[in-house]
């Protein structure tokens, strides 16, 4: 893998119900890497600009592309978690010059959501986040899941449901042959939301892909094992180990 160019930037896109803050534990191990944690509409710093009631993965991808291009950021390595991974895949096809390389953490070519999660998110709003979060961490990490959920920055009303609905409708199974960018696939060993088989499926169909399974982690590998995720990312980007 070629080293990350001096003019390249790592663009991080969060998952459902999250914000750019989800990357903080990982960024602590990525000093020296030019990284930008992006907030989707209605999330994080953009809580006051939620956008339409419904948005698809393609809508989110277009928001990333248009917003960053307007800021003078013409792309780089797009790294996404879960929903953010779907956004990265969409950008790789729709704007290949922007998503020049992609990294997926706990994602897949299709992201069906259990009906009960969709209903909880629709009916309970932010209260429905906890059930999803507890299943998203590896077994034995329940306290970490609750702590993360308690510290999670708020989103605009209805964002979790909108995010999960976008995931549920997402399907790029028939478009994977159009993705030729170098791709790093990262998945937690105990990911119950997007199991290892999702990443293995992508590994078999993306010609320039590498797969790293993070031991002891669930769906939030970048929080549960940030040092391991950073190590895999640094090796793939050829930027060397984290400074001591």
Secondary structure, 3 states (H helix, E strand, C coil): CCCCCCCCCEEEECCCCCCHHHHHHHHCCCCCCCEEEECCCCEHHHCCCCCCCCCCHHHHHHHHHHHHHHCCCCCEEEEEECHHHHHHHHHHHHCCCCEEEEEEECCCCECCCCHHHHHHHHHHHHHHHHHHHHHHCCCCCHHHHHHHHHHCCCECCCHHHHHHHHHHHCECHHHHHHCCCCEEEEEECCCCCCCHHHHHHHHHHCCCEEEEEECCCCCCHHHHCHHHHHHHHHHHHCCCCCCC
